[in-house]
Amino acid sequence: MAEVDEILTKAEGRMGKALEALHDNFTGVRTGRATPMVLDRIKVDYYGTPTPINQMAGVKTPDAHMLVIEPWDKSVLGAIEKAILESDLGVTPNNDGAVLRLPFPQLTEERRRELVKQCKAYAEEARVAVRNARRDANDAIGKAQKNDGLPEDEAKRAEEAVQKLTDKFVKDVEEATKKKEAEVMEI
């Protein structure tokens, strides 16, 4: 029985990580509004160390379509600008020597649809990861039944529990995807 609990715990952990990865991917998808979270993935070479922008500068949102990055060390302004230009953010920073301004233009309908497709692809990756965790858990239950003498009724209950976990996480993926799609399509 302890072995079944261990299998279920491991499966739930993997499914949770898949959902977490989905949320991380979604933070990188920009919506019509400027949000400091779009900078989370961008790392700047700061004295030989890849450093997140929010650890080396203040990031402000003066309005819905503008981010202002004010580095604490003005000498890294160029490095931050370069990192943003090399990223897939699709925004050109304006450097005035003291701060960087990132103007986020309104998204076109076509670009919104591309971003929704990207979100759906991320969601499919998450669903596949959840199903892979289910498959591995069911394989482990089958091995436990075959090698360790796990009773058949216990194995069936464990497989049902794995399926319930899978359904729960797939539903969570769907809800997160719908929420992000609505956010992207919002004008």
Backbone as a printed PyTorch tensor [residue, N CA C, xyz], in Angstrom:
tensor([[[  0.8260,  -1.1980,   0.0000],
         [  0.0000,   0.0000,   0.0000],
         [  0.8670,   1.2570,   0.0000]],

        [[  1.9670,   1.2110,   0.7670],
         [  2.8710,   2.3600,   0.8190],
         [  3.4700,   2.6130,  -0.5570]],

        [[  3.6900,   1.5230,  -1.2990],
         [  4.2660,   1.6510,  -2.6450],
         [  3.2900,   2.3790,  -3.5710]],

        [[  1.9990,   2.0770,  -3.4490],
         [  0.9720,   2.7310,  -4.2580],
         [  0.9220,   4.2160,  -3.9260]],

        [[  0.9900,   4.5560,  -2.6340],
         [  0.9910,   5.9570,  -2.2240],
         [  2.1920,   6.6960,  -2.8180]],

        [[  3.3260,   6.0090,  -2.8230],
         [  4.5540,   6.6020,  -3.3680],
         [  4.3930,   6.8580,  -4.8780]],

        [[  3.8090,   5.9050,  -5.5890],
         [  3.5740,   6.0480,  -7.0350],
         [  2.6410,   7.2290,  -7.2930]],

        [[  1.5640,   7.3200,  -6.5140],
         [  0.5990,   8.4150,  -6.6840],
         [  1.2360,   9.7750,  -6.3720]],

        [[  2.0370,   9.8330,  -5.3260],
         [  2.7010,  11.0750,  -4.9450],
         [  3.6550,  11.5260,  -6.0440]],

        [[  4.4050,  10.5750,  -6.5890],
         [  5.3490,  10.8950,  -7.6630],
         [  4.6060,  11.3910,  -8.9040]],

        [[  3.5090,  10.7120,  -9.2510],
         [  2.7190,  11.1120, -10.4240],
         [  2.1390,  12.5130, -10.2270]],

        [[  1.6130,  12.7690,  -9.0240],
         [  1.0370,  14.0840,  -8.7440],
         [  2.1010,  15.1700,  -8.8230]],

        [[  3.2950,  14.8710,  -8.3430],
         [  4.4000,  15.8340,  -8.4180],
         [  4.7650,  16.1670,  -9.8540]],

        [[  4.8400,  15.1370, -10.6980],
         [  5.1720,  15.3720, -12.1090],
         [  4.0770,  16.1680, -12.8090]],

        [[  2.8260,  15.8480, -12.5000],
         [  1.7070,  16.5730, -13.1210],
         [  1.7040,  18.0330, -12.6610]],

        [[  2.0150,  18.2400, -11.3930],
         [  2.1000,  19.6010, -10.8620],
         [  3.2020,  20.4040, -11.5410]],

        [[  4.3270,  19.7450, -11.8110],
         [  5.4310,  20.4200, -12.4960],
         [  5.0350,  20.7850, -13.9250]],

        [[  4.2540,  19.9360, -14.5770],
         [  3.7840,  20.2300, -15.9370],
         [  2.8990,  21.4770, -15.9230]],

        [[  2.0270,  21.5720, -14.9280],
         [  1.1420,  22.7380, -14.8020],
         [  1.9570,  24.0020, -14.4940]],

        [[  2.9640,  23.8450, -13.6320],
         [  3.8490,  24.9630, -13.2930],
         [  4.5880,  25.4620, -14.5300]],

        [[  5.0870,  24.5260, -15.3410],
         [  5.7980,  24.8860, -16.5760],
         [  4.8620,  25.6290, -17.5300]],

        [[  3.6090,  25.2070, -17.5750],
         [  2.6220,  25.8870, -18.4180],
         [  2.4550,  27.3380, -17.9680]],

        [[  2.3130,  27.5430, -16.6650],
         [  2.1630,  28.9090, -16.1470],
         [  3.4040,  29.7530, -16.4500]],

        [[  4.5870,  29.1470, -16.3460],
         [  5.8230,  29.8620, -16.6790],
         [  5.8230,  30.2590, -18.1500]],

        [[  5.4100,  29.3400, -19.0230],
         [  5.3460,  29.6450, -20.4500],
         [  4.3460,  30.7630, -20.7200]],

        [[  3.2220,  30.7330, -20.0240],
         [  2.1970,  31.7550, -20.2320],
         [  2.6730,  33.1430, -19.8070]],

        [[  3.5260,  33.2350, -18.7860],
         [  4.0080,  34.5540, -18.3710],
         [  4.8600,  35.1870, -19.4620]],

        [[  5.4690,  34.3600, -20.2970],
         [  6.2850,  34.8810, -21.3940],
         [  5.4680,  35.3410, -22.5870]],

        [[  4.2020,  34.9750, -22.6450],
         [  3.3390,  35.3930, -23.7560],
         [  2.7640,  36.7450, -23.3950]],

        [[  3.0920,  37.7340, -24.2100],
         [  2.6250,  39.0680, -23.8390],
         [  1.2020,  39.3070, -24.3190]],

        [[  0.4970,  40.0510, -23.5370],
         [ -0.8820,  40.3990, -23.8840],
         [ -0.8740,  41.8520, -24.3470]],

        [[ -2.0110,  42.4360, -24.4810],
         [ -2.0940,  43.8250, -24.9120],
         [ -1.5710,  44.8060, -23.8760]],

        [[ -1.4230,  44.3570, -22.6380],
         [ -0.9610,  45.2320, -21.5690],
         [  0.5200,  45.0000, -21.2740]],

        [[  1.1700,  46.0570, -20.8740],
         [  2.5680,  45.9490, -20.4620],
         [  2.6010,  45.4080, -19.0390]],

        [[  3.3580,  44.3640, -18.8170],
         [  3.4960,  43.8020, -17.4820],
         [  4.9560,  43.4110, -17.2630]],

        [[  5.5100,  43.7100, -16.0970],
         [  6.9140,  43.3930, -15.8340],
         [  7.2440,  41.8970, -15.9660]],

        [[  6.2280,  41.0370, -15.8790],
         [  6.4850,  39.5970, -15.9640],
         [  7.0370,  39.1700, -17.3270]],

        [[  6.7970,  39.9600, -18.3860],
         [  7.3280,  39.5750, -19.7000],
         [  8.8530,  39.6310, -19.7160]],

        [[  9.4370,  40.3210, -18.7430],
         [ 10.9030,  40.4260, -18.6780],
         [ 11.5350,  39.2940, -17.8760]],

        [[ 10.7210,  38.4700, -17.2180],
         [ 11.2440,  37.4420, -16.3150],
         [ 12.2110,  36.4700, -16.9980]],

        [[ 11.9800,  36.1700, -18.2500],
         [ 12.8240,  35.1910, -18.9450],
         [ 14.1070,  35.7900, -19.5030]],

        [[ 14.1680,  37.0930, -19.5730],
         [ 15.3370,  37.7400, -20.1870],
         [ 16.4500,  37.8640, -19.1570]],

        [[ 17.6090,  37.3270, -19.5130],
         [ 18.7800,  37.3970, -18.6390],
         [ 19.8030,  38.3350, -19.2840]],

        [[ 20.4360,  39.1630, -18.4460],
         [ 21.4340,  40.1190, -18.9040],
         [ 22.7990,  39.6580, -18.4030]],

        [[ 23.8120,  39.7450, -19.2650],
         [ 25.1650,  39.3920, -18.8520],
         [ 25.6910,  40.5120, -17.9550]],

        [[ 25.7210,  40.2590, -16.6500],
         [ 26.1290,  41.2570, -15.6620],
         [ 27.4170,  40.7770, -15.0130]],

        [[ 28.5250,  41.3240, -15.4670],
         [ 29.8490,  40.9110, -14.9930],
         [ 30.0400,  39.4070, -15.1100]],

        [[ 29.6420,  38.8610, -16.2620],
         [ 29.8470,  37.4420, -16.5410],
         [ 28.7740,  36.5250, -15.9790]],

        [[ 27.7700,  37.0650, -15.3220],
         [ 26.7120,  36.2440, -14.7320],
         [ 25.3760,  36.5850, -15.3840]],

        [[ 24.6480,  35.5740, -15.9180],
         [ 23.3120,  35.8590, -16.4620],
         [ 22.3740,  36.2300, -15.3080]],

        [[ 21.8720,  37.4600, -15.3380],
         [ 21.0730,  37.9970, -14.2380],
         [ 19.7200,  38.4730, -14.7520]],

        [[ 18.6220,  38.1320, -14.0490],
         [ 17.3130,  38.6450, -14.4490],
         [ 17.2670,  40.1740, -14.3030]],

        [[ 16.5220,  40.8090, -15.1960],
         [ 16.4350,  42.2790, -15.1910],
         [ 15.9030,  42.8010, -13.8630]],

        [[ 14.9060,  42.1080, -13.2870],
         [ 14.3050,  42.6220, -12.0500],
         [ 15.2550,  42.5660, -10.8550]],

        [[ 16.4190,  41.9150, -11.0060],
         [ 17.4050,  41.8890,  -9.9220],
         [ 18.4720,  42.9660, -10.0890]],

        [[ 18.3850,  43.7060, -11.1970],
         [ 19.4020,  44.7350, -11.4350],
         [ 18.7900,  46.0920, -11.7720]],

        [[ 17.4560,  46.1550, -11.7670],
         [ 16.7990,  47.4140, -12.1220],
         [ 15.3910,  47.4550, -11.5560]],

        [[ 14.8950,  48.6690, -11.4040],
         [ 13.4910,  48.8470, -11.0340],
         [ 12.6640,  48.8440, -12.3060]],

        [[ 11.5660,  48.1100, -12.3000],
         [ 10.6930,  48.0560, -13.4720],
         [  9.3460,  48.6480, -13.0760]],

        [[  8.9630,  49.7080, -13.7990],
         [  7.7080,  50.3910, -13.4890],
         [  6.7720,  50.3150, -14.6860]],

        [[  5.4870,  50.4500, -14.4140],
         [  4.4680,  50.4630, -15.4630],
         [  3.7000,  51.7780, -15.3540]],

        [[  4.1790,  52.8440, -16.0330],
         [  3.4840,  54.1270, -15.9200],
         [  2.0880,  54.1210, -16.5560]],

        [[  1.9120,  53.3210, -17.6200],
         [  0.5810,  53.1730, -18.2070],
         [  0.4560,  51.7740, -18.8000]],

        [[ -0.6750,  51.4690, -19.3890],
         [ -0.9640,  50.1080, -19.8430],
         [ -0.0790,  49.6440, -20.9950]],

        [[  0.5740,  50.5790, -21.6860],
         [  1.3580,  50.1980, -22.8670],
         [  2.8240,  50.6010, -22.7580]],

        [[  3.3320,  50.7640, -21.5510],
         [  4.7190,  51.2030, -21.3870],
         [  5.3360,  50.5750, -20.1360]],

        [[  6.5720,  50.0940, -20.3000],
         [  7.3820,  49.6650, -19.1550],
         [  8.5920,  50.5850, -19.0990]],

        [[  8.9920,  50.9630, -17.9100],
         [ 10.1920,  51.7720, -17.7320],
         [ 11.1550,  50.9710, -16.8600]],

        [[ 12.3540,  50.7700, -17.3940],
         [ 13.3880,  50.0130, -16.6780],
         [ 14.4640,  51.0010, -16.2460]],

        [[ 14.6630,  51.0970, -14.9290],
         [ 15.6500,  52.0190, -14.3820],
         [ 16.7110,  51.2140, -13.6280]],

        [[ 17.8600,  50.9590, -14.2930],
         [ 18.9040,  50.1560, -13.6340],
         [ 19.5400,  50.9060, -12.4720]],

        [[ 19.8880,  50.1480, -11.4430],
         [ 20.5300,  50.7450, -10.2790],
         [ 21.9720,  51.1050, -10.6140]],

        [[ 22.5670,  50.3450, -11.5280],
         [ 23.9210,  50.6260, -12.0040],
         [ 23.7800,  51.0700, -13.4620]],

        [[ 23.9470,  52.3650, -13.7180],
         [ 23.6960,  52.9250, -15.0590],
         [ 24.6020,  52.3110, -16.1290]],

        [[ 25.7260,  51.7210, -15.7280],
         [ 26.6490,  51.1560, -16.7180],
         [ 26.0830,  49.9150, -17.4200]],

        [[ 25.0350,  49.3230, -16.8920],
         [ 24.4650,  48.1240, -17.5240],
         [ 23.2890,  48.4390, -18.4480]],

        [[ 22.9910,  49.7190, -18.6350],
         [ 21.8720,  50.1200, -19.4860],
         [ 21.9950,  49.5140, -20.8820]],

        [[ 23.1810,  49.5930, -21.4560],
         [ 23.4150,  49.0440, -22.8030],
         [ 23.2430,  47.5340, -22.8380]],

        [[ 23.7090,  46.8550, -21.7950],
         [ 23.5910,  45.3950, -21.7470],
         [ 22.1270,  44.9760, -21.6370]],

        [[ 21.3390,  45.7130, -20.8600],
         [ 19.9010,  45.4060, -20.7350],
         [ 19.2250,  45.6290, -22.0820]],

        [[ 19.5650,  46.7450, -22.7300],
         [ 18.9750,  47.0500, -24.0420],
         [ 19.2990,  45.9380, -25.0420]],

        [[ 20.5490,  45.4910, -25.0450],
         [ 20.9810,  44.4360, -25.9660],
         [ 20.2210,  43.1370, -25.6920]],

        [[ 20.0730,  42.7790, -24.4120],
         [ 19.3670,  41.5420, -24.0530],
         [ 17.9070,  41.5950, -24.4970]],

        [[ 17.2710,  42.7560, -24.3700],
         [ 15.8680,  42.8940, -24.7850],
         [ 15.7610,  42.7840, -26.3030]],

        [[ 16.6880,  43.4140, -27.0080],
         [ 16.6690,  43.3460, -28.4710],
         [ 16.8800,  41.9190, -28.9760]],

        [[ 17.7340,  41.1510, -28.2780],
         [ 18.0190,  39.7750, -28.7010],
         [ 16.9180,  38.7970, -28.2890]],

        [[ 16.0390,  39.2150, -27.3910],
         [ 14.9680,  38.3260, -26.9340],
         [ 13.8690,  38.2620, -27.9870]],

        [[ 12.8890,  37.3790, -27.7370],
         [ 11.7640,  37.2350, -28.6640],
         [ 10.5810,  38.1130, -28.2390]],

        [[ 10.8620,  39.1830, -27.5010],
         [  9.8130,  40.0440, -26.9670],
         [  9.1180,  40.8620, -28.0520]],

        [[  9.8680,  41.2190, -29.0960],
         [  9.2680,  41.9690, -30.1930],
         [  9.0440,  43.4380, -29.8720]],

        [[  9.8400,  43.9920, -28.9520],
         [  9.7130,  45.3990, -28.5690],
         [ 11.0940,  46.0330, -28.6640]],

        [[ 11.1500,  47.2360, -29.2230],
         [ 12.4160,  47.9600, -29.3140],
         [ 12.4780,  48.9860, -28.1880]],

        [[ 13.4830,  48.8610, -27.3140],
         [ 13.5830,  49.8020, -26.1900],
         [ 14.0970,  51.1670, -26.6410]],

        [[ 13.6230,  52.2170, -25.9650],
         [ 14.1250,  53.5750, -26.1750],
         [ 15.0540,  53.8940, -25.0130]],

        [[ 16.3250,  54.1780, -25.3340],
         [ 17.3390,  54.4460, -24.3180],
         [ 17.5950,  55.9470, -24.2580]],

        [[ 17.3310,  56.5590, -23.0990],
         [ 17.6000,  57.9990, -22.9800],
         [ 18.8380,  58.2660, -22.1090]],

        [[ 19.6230,  57.2340, -21.8370],
         [ 20.8480,  57.3940, -21.0430],
         [ 20.6490,  57.1580, -19.5620]],

        [[ 19.4120,  57.2510, -19.0810],
         [ 19.1400,  57.0250, -17.6550],
         [ 18.1890,  55.8480, -17.4600]],

        [[ 17.1960,  55.7430, -18.3330],
         [ 16.2250,  54.6550, -18.2440],
         [ 15.9500,  54.0960, -19.6420]],

        [[ 15.3740,  52.8910, -19.6530],
         [ 14.8940,  52.2950, -20.9080],
         [ 13.3790,  52.3280, -20.8820]],

        [[ 12.8100,  52.7780, -21.9710],
         [ 11.3530,  52.7490, -22.0920],
         [ 10.9950,  51.6860, -23.1200]],

        [[ 10.0600,  50.8080, -22.7440],
         [  9.5980,  49.7660, -23.6580],
         [  8.1450,  50.0570, -24.0370]],

        [[  7.9300,  50.6200, -25.2220],
         [  6.5470,  50.8590, -25.6410],
         [  5.9440,  49.5770, -26.2210]],

        [[  4.8220,  49.1610, -25.6780],
         [  4.1340,  47.9700, -26.1790],
         [  2.9840,  48.4280, -27.0700]],

        [[  3.1120,  48.2390, -28.3800],
         [  2.0210,  48.6630, -29.2580],
         [  0.8060,  47.7620, -29.0760]],

        [[ -0.3520,  48.2840, -29.4670],
         [ -1.5630,  47.4610, -29.4330],
         [ -1.3330,  46.2530, -30.3330]],

        [[ -1.7880,  45.1010, -29.8980],
         [ -1.6470,  43.8990, -30.7100],
         [ -2.6800,  43.9080, -31.8260]],

        [[ -2.2500,  43.4790, -33.0060],
         [ -3.2010,  43.3490, -34.1070],
         [ -3.9940,  42.0590, -33.9080]],

        [[ -5.1140,  41.9600, -34.5910],
         [ -5.9480,  40.7590, -34.4970],
         [ -5.1450,  39.5260, -34.9230]],

        [[ -4.3570,  39.6870, -35.9790],
         [ -3.5430,  38.5730, -36.4830],
         [ -2.5200,  38.1170, -35.4340]],

        [[ -1.8560,  39.0780, -34.7930],
         [ -0.8550,  38.7560, -33.7750],
         [ -1.5120,  38.0930, -32.5620]],

        [[ -2.7090,  38.5520, -32.2070],
         [ -3.4350,  37.9350, -31.0940],
         [ -3.7160,  36.4650, -31.4000]],

        [[ -4.1300,  36.1960, -32.6350],
         [ -4.4260,  34.8070, -33.0200],
         [ -3.1640,  33.9400, -32.9770]],

        [[ -2.0260,  34.5180, -33.3910],
         [ -0.7530,  33.7800, -33.3090],
         [ -0.4140,  33.4590, -31.8530]],

        [[ -0.6230,  34.4300, -30.9770],
         [ -0.3240,  34.2180, -29.5550],
         [ -1.2510,  33.1570, -28.9540]],

        [[ -2.5260,  33.1440, -29.3890],
         [ -3.4600,  32.1210, -28.9090],
         [ -2.9920,  30.7380, -29.3810]],

        [[ -2.5240,  30.6560, -30.6240],
         [ -1.9960,  29.3750, -31.1340],
         [ -0.8000,  28.9290, -30.2880]],

        [[  0.0620,  29.8860, -29.9520],
         [  1.2230,  29.5840, -29.1160],
         [  0.7650,  29.0680, -27.7500]],

        [[ -0.2460,  29.6980, -27.1780],
         [ -0.7830,  29.2620, -25.8770],
         [ -1.3370,  27.8440, -25.9800]],

        [[ -2.0420,  27.5610, -27.0780],
         [ -2.5990,  26.2180, -27.2660],
         [ -1.4860,  25.1750, -27.3890]],

        [[ -0.3950,  25.5490, -28.0480],
         [  0.7390,  24.6240, -28.1570],
         [  1.3450,  24.3510, -26.7810]],

        [[  1.4850,  25.4000, -25.9670],
         [  1.9950,  25.2120, -24.6050],
         [  1.0570,  24.3080, -23.8050]],

        [[ -0.2460,  24.5080, -23.9930],
         [ -1.2310,  23.6930, -23.2640],
         [ -1.1340,  22.2360, -23.6970]],

        [[ -0.9440,  21.9930, -24.9780],
         [ -0.8250,  20.6150, -25.4610],
         [  0.4210,  19.9490, -24.8780]],

        [[  1.5250,  20.7030, -24.7990],
         [  2.7420,  20.1640, -24.1750],
         [  2.4570,  19.7580, -22.7270]],

        [[  1.7190,  20.5880, -22.0170],
         [  1.3960,  20.3010, -20.6150],
         [  0.5060,  19.0580, -20.5210]],

        [[ -0.5010,  18.9470, -21.4170],
         [ -1.3810,  17.7670, -21.3960],
         [ -0.5860,  16.4940, -21.6830]],

        [[  0.3460,  16.5710, -22.6310],
         [  1.1850,  15.4050, -22.9490],
         [  2.0290,  15.0220, -21.7330]],

        [[  2.5880,  16.0040, -21.0560],
         [  3.3980,  15.7200, -19.8660],
         [  2.5490,  15.0640, -18.7800]],

        [[  1.3110,  15.5410, -18.6100],
         [  0.4070,  14.9450, -17.6090],
         [  0.0910,  13.5010, -17.9900]],

        [[ -0.1970,  13.2680, -19.2750],
         [ -0.5090,  11.8980, -19.7190],
         [  0.7050,  10.9790, -19.6000]],

        [[  1.9060,  11.5260, -19.8360],
         [  3.1160,  10.7190, -19.6610],
         [  3.2860,  10.3170, -18.1960]],

        [[  2.9780,  11.2300, -17.2950],
         [  3.0550,  10.9140, -15.8670],
         [  2.0450,   9.8150, -15.5260]],

        [[  0.8540,   9.8930, -16.1270],
         [ -0.1710,   8.8600, -15.8990],
         [  0.3300,   7.5040, -16.4060]],

        [[  0.8840,   7.4950, -17.6140],
         [  1.3850,   6.2430, -18.1960],
         [  2.4670,   5.6290, -17.3030]],

        [[  3.4150,   6.4580, -16.8550],
         [  4.5010,   5.9540, -16.0110],
         [  3.9630,   5.4230, -14.6860]],

        [[  2.9740,   6.1030, -14.1170],
         [  2.3830,   5.6440, -12.8550],
         [  1.6640,   4.3100, -13.0580]],

        [[  0.9130,   4.2000, -14.1570],
         [  0.2160,   2.9390, -14.4240],
         [  1.2010,   1.8010, -14.6830]],

        [[  2.3050,   2.0910, -15.3600],
         [  3.3500,   1.0770, -15.5710],
         [  3.9300,   0.6250, -14.2280]],

        [[  4.1790,   1.5890, -13.3370],
         [  4.7300,   1.2630, -12.0170],
         [  3.7410,   0.4020, -11.2180]],

        [[  2.4440,   0.7190, -11.3480],
         [  1.4250,  -0.0840, -10.6570],
         [  1.4090,  -1.5070, -11.2160]],

        [[  1.5120,  -1.6280, -12.5420],
         [  1.5550,  -2.9490, -13.1740],
         [  2.7640,  -3.7490, -12.7130]],

        [[  3.9150,  -3.1060, -12.6170],
         [  5.1280,  -3.7860, -12.1420],
         [  4.9710,  -4.2240, -10.6920]],

        [[  4.3710,  -3.3360,  -9.8770],
         [  4.1560,  -3.6750,  -8.4610],
         [  3.2230,  -4.8780,  -8.3480]],

        [[  2.2270,  -4.9350,  -9.2150],
         [  1.2730,  -6.0510,  -9.1980],
         [  1.9830,  -7.3450,  -9.6110]],

        [[  2.8240,  -7.2460, -10.6190],
         [  3.5030,  -8.4250, -11.1610],
         [  4.6340,  -8.9070, -10.2500]],

        [[  5.4760,  -7.9710,  -9.8040],
         [  6.6900,  -8.3440,  -9.0650],
         [  6.5120,  -8.3880,  -7.5520]],

        [[  5.6880,  -7.4840,  -7.0090],
         [  5.5900,  -7.3520,  -5.5560],
         [  4.3060,  -7.9430,  -4.9860]],

        [[  3.5100,  -8.5690,  -5.8300],
         [  2.2940,  -9.2190,  -5.3530],
         [  1.1990,  -8.2570,  -4.9340]],

        [[  1.1290,  -7.0910,  -5.5630],
         [  0.0510,  -6.1470,  -5.2650],
         [ -1.2740,  -6.7680,  -5.7110]],

        [[ -2.2640,  -6.8510,  -4.8310],
         [ -3.5410,  -7.4560,  -5.2020],
         [ -4.2020,  -6.7080,  -6.3640]],

        [[ -4.9460,  -7.4530,  -7.1730],
         [ -5.5460,  -6.8750,  -8.3770],
         [ -6.5150,  -5.7400,  -8.0500]],

        [[ -7.3240,  -5.9160,  -6.9760],
         [ -8.2800,  -4.8650,  -6.6330],
         [ -7.5650,  -3.5860,  -6.1730]],

        [[ -6.4210,  -3.7410,  -5.4770],
         [ -5.6130,  -2.5750,  -5.0820],
         [ -5.0520,  -1.8860,  -6.3240]],

        [[ -4.5960,  -2.6720,  -7.2760],
         [ -4.0420,  -2.1150,  -8.5170],
         [ -5.1150,  -1.3330,  -9.2680]],

        [[ -6.3300,  -1.8750,  -9.3260],
         [ -7.4360,  -1.1920, -10.0220],
         [ -7.7590,   0.1400,  -9.3270]],

        [[ -7.8130,   0.1070,  -7.9840],
         [ -8.0870,   1.3400,  -7.2370],
         [ -6.9900,   2.3770,  -7.4870]],

        [[ -5.7530,   1.9200,  -7.5190],
         [ -4.6230,   2.8230,  -7.7560],
         [ -4.7030,   3.4280,  -9.1550]],

        [[ -5.0590,   2.6010, -10.1510],
         [ -5.1890,   3.1100, -11.5240],
         [ -6.3270,   4.1270, -11.6160]],

        [[ -7.4170,   3.8710, -10.8890],
         [ -8.5300,   4.8340, -10.8700],
         [ -8.0840,   6.1490, -10.2200]],

        [[ -7.2920,   6.0500,  -9.1650],
         [ -6.7900,   7.2530,  -8.4960],
         [ -5.8720,   8.0460,  -9.4370]],

        [[ -5.0420,   7.3250, -10.1880],
         [ -4.1580,   7.9810, -11.1550],
         [ -4.9930,   8.6900, -12.2230]],

        [[ -6.0610,   8.0420, -12.6770],
         [ -6.9240,   8.6420, -13.6940],
         [ -7.6190,   9.9010, -13.1510]],

        [[ -8.0510,   9.8520, -11.8830],
         [ -8.6760,  11.0320, -11.2830],
         [ -7.6840,  12.1990, -11.2210]],

        [[ -6.4370,  11.8800, -10.8370],
         [ -5.3950,  12.9050, -10.8100],
         [ -5.1970,  13.4970, -12.1990]],

        [[ -5.1340,  12.6180, -13.1960],
         [ -4.9290,  13.0500, -14.5760],
         [ -6.0560,  13.9800, -15.0090]],

        [[ -7.2970,  13.5720, -14.7380],
         [ -8.4580,  14.3890, -15.1140],
         [ -8.3930,  15.7620, -14.4510]],

        [[ -8.0000,  15.7820, -13.1720],
         [ -7.9230,  17.0460, -12.4350],
         [ -6.8950,  17.9780, -13.0720]],

        [[ -5.7120,  17.4430, -13.3790],
         [ -4.6560,  18.2910, -13.9320],
         [ -4.9630,  18.7180, -15.3610]],

        [[ -5.5820,  17.8520, -16.1490],
         [ -5.9610,  18.2380, -17.5130],
         [ -6.9980,  19.3580, -17.4510]],

        [[ -7.9250,  19.2580, -16.5050],
         [ -8.9360,  20.3080, -16.3260],
         [ -8.2550,  21.6260, -15.9320]],

        [[ -7.2630,  21.5550, -15.0290],
         [ -6.5220,  22.7520, -14.6240],
         [ -5.8010,  23.3890, -15.8210]],

        [[ -5.2350,  22.5450, -16.6900],
         [ -4.5590,  23.0370, -17.8990],
         [ -5.5690,  23.7600, -18.7860]],

        [[ -6.7420,  23.1540, -18.9640],
         [ -7.7840,  23.7590, -19.8110],
         [ -8.2180,  25.1120, -19.2490]],

        [[ -8.4320,  25.1810, -17.9460],
         [ -8.8660,  26.4420, -17.3230],
         [ -7.8060,  27.5330, -17.4770]],

        [[ -6.5490,  27.1590, -17.2550],
         [ -5.4620,  28.1350, -17.3890],
         [ -5.3630,  28.6250, -18.8310]],

        [[ -5.5630,  27.7180, -19.7750],
         [ -5.4760,  28.0790, -21.1920],
         [ -6.6130,  29.0210, -21.5840]],

        [[ -7.8280,  28.7070, -21.1440],
         [ -8.9690,  29.5840, -21.4620],
         [ -8.7520,  30.9750, -20.8890]],

        [[ -8.2510,  31.0220, -19.6680],
         [ -8.0210,  32.3160, -19.0150],
         [ -6.9700,  33.1180, -19.7980]],

        [[ -5.8790,  32.4670, -20.2100],
         [ -4.8290,  33.1680, -20.9370],
         [ -5.3170,  33.5980, -22.3180]],

        [[ -6.0910,  32.7500, -22.9920],
         [ -6.6290,  33.1070, -24.3090],
         [ -7.5220,  34.3390, -24.2000]],

        [[ -8.3650,  34.3710, -23.1730],
         [ -9.2450,  35.5270, -22.9770],
         [ -8.4010,  36.7810, -22.7380]],

        [[ -7.3340,  36.6380, -21.9680],
         [ -6.4510,  37.7640, -21.6710],
         [ -5.7720,  38.2760, -22.9540]],

        [[ -5.3280,  37.3430, -23.8090],
         [ -4.6510,  37.7130, -25.0490],
         [ -5.6300,  38.3700, -26.0260]],

        [[ -6.8450,  37.8590, -26.1160],
         [ -7.8190,  38.3760, -27.0770],
         [ -8.4780,  39.6680, -26.6200]],

        [[ -8.3540,  40.0010, -25.3220],
         [ -8.9470,  41.2170, -24.7870],
         [ -8.3000,  42.4500, -25.4180]],

        [[ -9.1230,  43.3810, -25.8380],
         [ -8.5830,  44.5850, -26.4950],
         [ -8.5010,  45.7270, -25.4860]]])
